[in-house]
């Protein structure tokens, strides 16, 4: 792959010197895949030439990424583990940070994608520059029906773990007081820096009766808010979640969630509750409240009605939204605080 870009002159701070930016940036990626008898192995390596940019502080350093993954599954259980080392792999369409500058490459976060509100309160985004060591693993097991732990309907257990640290980089000798125009400093391949993120969670799903299913989850999290958001220090939290789903009949379903996040950092403790009533296949009514009972004592409530008809989906709601980061696929964007009506419409072709 070749990226060609004409860039405006970039001045080294505090001087009249301009950076000699490369017009062409070369990149390549190679992947190998092996599968046999339930075992799945993947190895991938990516490389790009010098690409000084806003993300990496305009340093002249080649980018690399190495990923290894292994997965195995058989009847009743599955497991996977993967590791990644990336360095200076922020690869954008434009070097400057602006609204039109988008990532060319895909660097998904090695972190479990949570759907529960408080588990997703501190979402992790890949730190493409300067880079990271990332490890992730999961084990899932289903206890069979009519056993001591399986009971009448069986029991599903899942353990997930993510652990991400920075790479260990020596500070370069700064001639002009900034990284602009330097090589960014030397790194050791197996050198580890600060902890960026940690998530260890265990989930249990069990059908207690034919119409009622209970899901429980515990999560321990460490979130380096300074590294990811630029301020706030390390946030250490414990999260407890319970969800009950009652299928009244073929068309009516009632679902409820109760969540609690405990921490001594940031805005401290949070409590979340949700009640959702579905009338299949057309309507869903929901009400939720996320309450910061640790610091601000603010309630972030939301009530909504969702209608589905063939390829059409319409949602109308009213409530209050907290300011924070919303992440999808490893890419995060800041969402400002708001209060009022929300309307969304989707059509599936």
C-alpha positions as CSV (number, residue, x, y, z in Angstrom):
1,X,0.0,0.0,0.0
2,X,1.2,3.5,-0.8
3,X,-0.1,6.8,0.7
4,X,0.7,9.9,-1.2
5,X,0.2,13.2,0.7
6,X,1.3,16.8,0.2
7,X,1.4,18.4,3.6
8,X,1.6,22.0,4.6
9,X,4.9,23.1,6.3
10,X,5.2,22.0,9.9
11,X,7.4,24.3,12.0
12,X,9.4,22.9,14.9
13,X,8.0,24.7,18.0
14,X,10.1,27.6,19.1
15,X,12.2,27.7,15.9
16,X,11.9,28.7,12.3
17,X,12.9,25.2,11.1
18,X,10.5,23.2,9.0
19,X,10.2,19.5,9.0
20,X,11.1,17.6,5.8
21,X,8.0,15.4,5.6
22,X,7.9,12.3,3.4
23,X,5.5,12.7,0.5
24,X,5.0,8.9,0.2
25,X,4.4,6.4,3.0
26,X,4.7,2.7,2.2
27,X,2.9,0.0,4.2
28,X,2.3,-3.7,3.9
29,X,0.5,-6.5,5.9
30,X,1.0,-10.2,5.8
31,X,-1.3,-12.8,7.5
32,X,-1.1,-16.6,8.0
33,X,-4.0,-18.8,9.0
34,X,-4.1,-22.4,10.1
35,X,-7.2,-24.5,11.1
36,X,-7.5,-28.2,12.0
37,X,-9.9,-30.2,14.2
38,X,-11.2,-27.2,16.1
39,X,-7.8,-25.5,16.5
40,X,-7.6,-22.1,14.9
41,X,-4.2,-20.3,14.7
42,X,-3.6,-16.8,13.2
43,X,-0.4,-14.7,12.9
44,X,-0.2,-11.2,11.3
45,X,2.5,-8.7,10.8
46,X,2.2,-5.1,9.6
47,X,4.8,-2.4,8.8
48,X,4.8,1.2,7.5
49,X,7.6,3.6,6.7
50,X,8.3,6.9,8.5
51,X,5.1,8.8,8.9
52,X,5.5,11.9,11.2
53,X,2.0,13.0,12.3
54,X,0.1,14.8,15.0
55,X,-0.6,11.4,16.7
56,X,3.1,10.5,17.2
57,X,4.4,14.0,17.9
58,X,5.9,14.3,14.4
59,X,8.7,11.7,15.0
60,X,10.5,9.8,12.3
61,X,10.0,6.2,13.3
62,X,8.8,3.2,11.3
63,X,5.6,1.6,12.5
64,X,5.2,-2.1,13.3
65,X,2.4,-4.4,14.6
66,X,2.6,-8.2,15.4
67,X,-0.4,-10.2,16.4
68,X,-0.7,-13.9,17.4
69,X,-4.0,-15.6,18.1
70,X,-5.1,-19.1,19.0
71,X,-8.6,-20.5,19.5
72,X,-10.0,-24.0,20.2
73,X,-13.6,-25.2,20.5
74,X,-15.4,-28.5,21.0
75,X,-18.8,-29.5,22.2
76,X,-19.6,-27.6,25.5
77,X,-16.6,-25.4,25.8
78,X,-14.3,-23.0,23.9
79,X,-11.2,-20.9,24.6
80,X,-9.0,-18.3,22.9
81,X,-6.0,-16.3,23.6
82,X,-4.3,-13.5,21.6
83,X,-1.4,-11.1,22.0
84,X,-0.4,-8.0,20.1
85,X,2.5,-5.6,20.1
86,X,2.1,-2.4,18.1
87,X,4.4,0.6,17.8
88,X,3.6,3.9,15.9
89,X,0.8,2.4,13.9
90,X,-1.4,5.5,13.8
91,X,-2.0,5.6,10.1
92,X,-4.3,8.4,9.0
93,X,-5.5,9.8,5.6
94,X,-3.9,13.1,6.7
95,X,-1.1,13.8,9.2
96,X,-2.8,16.7,10.9
97,X,-5.6,16.1,13.4
98,X,-8.7,17.5,11.8
99,X,-12.3,16.5,11.0
100,X,-11.3,14.9,7.7
101,X,-8.4,12.9,9.0
102,X,-9.5,9.3,9.4
103,X,-7.6,6.0,10.1
104,X,-6.7,4.0,7.1
105,X,-5.8,0.9,9.1
106,X,-8.0,-1.0,11.5
107,X,-6.6,-1.4,15.1
108,X,-9.4,-3.0,17.2
109,X,-8.9,-2.9,20.9
110,X,-8.0,-6.1,22.7
111,X,-10.8,-5.6,25.2
112,X,-14.2,-7.2,25.7
113,X,-16.9,-5.2,24.0
114,X,-19.4,-4.7,26.9
115,X,-23.1,-4.0,26.3
116,X,-24.0,-3.3,30.0
117,X,-24.0,0.5,30.7
118,X,-21.7,0.6,33.7
119,X,-19.3,-2.1,32.3
120,X,-18.9,0.2,29.3
121,X,-18.6,3.4,31.3
122,X,-14.8,3.5,30.9
123,X,-14.3,2.1,27.4
124,X,-10.8,1.4,26.1
125,X,-9.5,2.6,22.7
126,X,-6.4,1.3,21.0
127,X,-3.3,3.5,21.7
128,X,-1.9,3.3,18.2
129,X,0.8,6.0,19.0
130,X,3.1,5.5,20.7
131,X,2.0,1.9,20.9
132,X,1.0,-0.9,23.3
133,X,1.3,-4.5,24.4
134,X,-2.1,-6.1,24.5
135,X,-3.2,-9.5,25.8
136,X,-6.7,-11.0,25.7
137,X,-8.2,-14.4,26.5
138,X,-11.6,-16.0,27.2
139,X,-12.9,-19.4,28.3
140,X,-16.5,-20.5,28.0
141,X,-18.1,-23.6,29.4
142,X,-21.6,-25.0,29.5
143,X,-22.6,-27.3,32.3
144,X,-24.9,-29.9,30.9
145,X,-28.5,-30.3,31.9
146,X,-29.5,-32.5,34.8
147,X,-26.0,-32.3,36.4
148,X,-25.1,-30.9,39.8
149,X,-24.0,-27.5,38.4
150,X,-26.1,-27.6,35.3
151,X,-29.5,-28.1,36.9
152,X,-32.6,-28.7,34.9
153,X,-31.8,-26.3,32.1
154,X,-27.9,-26.1,32.1
155,X,-25.6,-23.3,33.1
156,X,-23.3,-21.2,31.0
157,X,-20.1,-19.7,32.4
158,X,-17.6,-17.3,30.7
159,X,-14.4,-15.8,31.9
160,X,-12.8,-12.9,30.0
161,X,-9.6,-11.1,30.6
162,X,-7.8,-8.2,29.0
163,X,-4.5,-6.7,30.0
164,X,-2.9,-3.8,28.1
165,X,0.3,-1.9,28.8
166,X,2.4,0.7,27.0
167,X,5.7,0.0,25.4
168,X,8.9,1.0,27.1
169,X,10.4,3.9,25.2
170,X,13.5,5.9,26.2
171,X,13.0,9.7,25.9
172,X,14.9,11.1,22.9
173,X,17.4,13.9,23.3
174,X,15.3,17.0,22.7
175,X,17.3,19.6,20.9
176,X,14.3,22.0,20.6
177,X,12.3,20.9,23.6
178,X,9.8,18.7,21.7
179,X,9.8,15.4,19.9
180,X,9.3,17.1,16.5
181,X,11.9,15.8,14.0
182,X,13.5,13.2,16.4
183,X,13.4,9.4,16.1
184,X,11.1,9.3,19.1
185,X,13.5,7.4,21.3
186,X,14.6,3.7,21.4
187,X,12.4,0.9,22.4
188,X,12.9,-2.7,23.6
189,X,10.7,-5.3,22.0
190,X,9.8,-6.9,25.3
191,X,9.9,-3.6,27.2
192,X,6.7,-2.8,29.1
193,X,5.5,0.7,30.1
194,X,2.6,1.8,32.3
195,X,-0.7,-0.1,32.6
196,X,-3.3,1.3,30.3
197,X,-6.2,-1.1,30.9
198,X,-7.2,-4.2,32.7
199,X,-10.6,-6.0,32.6
200,X,-11.2,-9.4,34.3
201,X,-14.9,-10.4,34.3
202,X,-16.9,-13.6,34.9
203,X,-20.4,-14.1,33.6
204,X,-23.0,-16.7,34.5
205,X,-26.3,-17.3,32.6
206,X,-28.8,-19.8,34.0
207,X,-32.4,-20.5,33.2
208,X,-34.2,-20.9,36.5
209,X,-37.6,-21.8,35.1
210,X,-38.8,-22.3,31.6
211,X,-39.8,-18.6,31.1
212,X,-37.2,-16.9,33.4
213,X,-33.4,-16.5,32.8
214,X,-31.0,-15.0,35.2
215,X,-27.6,-13.5,34.2
216,X,-25.0,-12.4,36.7
217,X,-21.6,-10.7,36.1
218,X,-18.7,-9.5,38.2
219,X,-16.0,-7.3,36.7
220,X,-12.7,-5.9,38.0
221,X,-11.3,-3.0,35.9
222,X,-8.3,-0.7,35.8
223,X,-8.6,2.3,33.4
224,X,-5.7,4.7,32.8
225,X,-7.8,7.8,32.2
226,X,-4.7,10.0,31.9
227,X,-3.3,8.0,29.0
228,X,-6.7,7.5,27.2
229,X,-8.4,10.8,27.8
230,X,-5.5,13.1,28.9
231,X,-6.4,13.6,32.5
232,X,-7.9,11.8,35.6
233,X,-5.3,9.3,36.7
234,X,-5.9,5.5,37.2
235,X,-9.5,4.5,37.8
236,X,-9.9,1.2,39.7
237,X,-13.4,-0.2,39.9
238,X,-15.5,-3.3,40.8
239,X,-18.7,-3.7,38.9
240,X,-21.7,-6.0,39.9
241,X,-24.5,-6.7,37.4
242,X,-27.7,-8.7,37.6
243,X,-30.2,-9.2,34.7
244,X,-33.5,-11.0,34.7
245,X,-35.5,-11.9,31.6
246,X,-39.1,-13.2,31.9
247,X,-40.7,-14.5,28.7
248,X,-44.4,-14.1,29.6
249,X,-45.6,-15.6,26.4
250,X,-44.6,-15.7,22.7
251,X,-45.1,-12.0,22.2
252,X,-44.5,-10.4,25.7
253,X,-41.1,-10.2,27.3
254,X,-40.1,-8.3,30.5
255,X,-36.4,-7.6,31.1
256,X,-34.7,-5.8,34.0
257,X,-31.1,-4.9,34.9
258,X,-29.5,-3.7,38.1
259,X,-25.9,-2.6,38.1
260,X,-23.5,-1.1,40.6
261,X,-20.0,0.3,40.0
262,X,-17.7,0.9,43.1
263,X,-14.6,3.1,42.9
264,X,-12.7,5.7,44.9
265,X,-11.5,7.6,41.8
266,X,-13.0,9.9,39.3
267,X,-16.8,10.5,40.1
268,X,-16.8,7.6,42.5
269,X,-19.8,5.2,42.7
270,X,-22.6,4.7,40.1
271,X,-25.9,2.8,40.2
272,X,-27.9,1.8,37.1
273,X,-31.4,0.4,36.7
274,X,-33.4,-0.5,33.6
275,X,-36.8,-2.0,32.9
276,X,-37.7,-3.0,29.3
277,X,-41.0,-4.4,28.1
278,X,-41.3,-5.9,24.6
279,X,-44.4,-6.6,22.5
280,X,-43.1,-8.7,19.6
281,X,-42.5,-8.0,16.9
282,X,-43.6,-4.3,16.8
283,X,-43.0,-2.4,20.1
284,X,-40.5,-2.0,22.9
285,X,-40.9,0.3,25.9
286,X,-37.9,1.1,28.2
287,X,-36.9,3.3,31.1
288,X,-33.5,3.6,32.7
289,X,-31.7,5.7,35.2
290,X,-27.9,6.0,35.7
291,X,-27.3,7.7,39.1
292,X,-24.0,9.0,40.2
293,X,-24.4,8.3,43.9
294,X,-20.7,8.8,44.7
295,X,-19.9,12.4,43.8
296,X,-22.4,14.5,41.8
297,X,-25.7,13.0,42.9
298,X,-27.0,13.5,39.3
299,X,-29.6,11.1,37.7
300,X,-29.2,10.4,34.0
301,X,-32.6,9.0,33.1
302,X,-34.0,7.9,29.8
303,X,-37.4,6.8,28.6
304,X,-38.1,5.6,25.1
305,X,-40.5,3.8,22.7
306,X,-39.2,1.8,19.8
307,X,-41.4,0.7,16.9
308,X,-40.4,-1.9,14.3
309,X,-42.3,-2.6,11.1
310,X,-40.8,-4.7,8.3
311,X,-37.5,-2.8,7.4
312,X,-38.4,0.3,9.4
313,X,-37.2,1.1,12.9
314,X,-38.3,4.3,14.8
315,X,-37.2,5.3,18.3
316,X,-38.5,8.3,20.2
317,X,-37.1,9.0,23.7
318,X,-36.6,11.7,26.3
319,X,-33.8,11.9,28.9
320,X,-30.5,13.1,30.1
321,X,-27.1,12.0,28.7
322,X,-23.8,12.3,30.5
323,X,-20.7,13.7,28.9
324,X,-18.1,11.0,28.1
325,X,-16.5,8.8,25.5
326,X,-18.6,6.5,23.4
327,X,-16.6,3.7,21.7
328,X,-17.4,1.3,18.8
329,X,-14.9,-1.0,17.2
330,X,-12.0,0.5,19.1
331,X,-12.7,4.0,17.9
332,X,-13.9,6.5,20.5
333,X,-15.5,9.8,20.2
334,X,-16.5,12.3,22.9
335,X,-20.2,12.9,23.5
336,X,-21.2,16.1,25.2
337,X,-23.8,16.2,28.0
338,X,-27.4,16.8,26.8
339,X,-31.0,16.7,27.9
340,X,-34.1,16.6,25.7
341,X,-35.8,14.5,23.0
342,X,-34.1,12.0,20.9
343,X,-35.5,10.6,17.6
344,X,-33.8,8.1,15.3
345,X,-35.0,6.3,12.2
346,X,-33.4,3.3,10.5
347,X,-34.3,1.6,7.3
348,X,-32.7,-1.7,6.3
349,X,-32.3,-2.3,2.6
